Amino acid sequence: MRWINARPGRGAQLALLLVPFIAVLIAYAIGSAERLAVNANDKLLPNLAGFVDAINRMAFVADQRTGDYLLWSDTAASLIRLVAGLGISTAIALVIGMAIGVLPYIRSLLAPFVAVISMVPPLALLPILFIIMGLGETSKIALIVIGVAPTMIRDLALKALELPREQTVKAETLGATSWQIALRVVLPQILPRLITCLKLQLGPAWLFLIAAEAISSESGLGYRIFLVRRYLAMDVIFPYVVWITLLAVVMNYLLDRLRIAVFPWSELEKQA
């Protein structure tokens, strides 16, 4: 039997899924034990007790200065910025992406511009955004939009262009206007791709958010990580990184469930 044709069963899939995570945990435990054996006060690789204490302190003990539970207040601040940035990006991408894909004049006007903008490193624009928009929430949300929207626009435009020409011709034969073709033929077929685009941009969006929070913010997950790094507080940094990863995984899962629930045929196309 060729390996290319071998398919693991459900139990084997679960076991294989867990192997990399277990390997990382074992490697960390060994490294931590070795460093703590040499120096019991080592901060680089804390043990499990150190993590439990830090998580309890950040999540379940109110801060003496502000009275907030820092993990939850940081999470709320970051999620508000992230959702705002992704929401604006999604709206812009849907309108402009569909327009580029459907209307040749708009494609000639905007497609080259969007292609160039998508090549600009968003983090290089962060100082400019802070100068123009200030250090408040607007600049952080704008960075996410600038970093995410152009890629989503190009993806949706390509999806619209990939639709069979025959569909448009048939709609025109039945007397449909350009507006009706866009709404009834193109839009239903690119909406599943819009959710997929959003999923693919979760990682970059988190990156831009954390970078903005690290440079100028008074709250947020990225702000907290860069605040405590000066104290080498790895017992706080590691849980925050894991928490950010978990939030991204949950968001990815929820978007996938939303796509399947609203557009069930997209899952059949994916399997095909």
Disulfide bonds with the S-S distance in Angstrom:
none
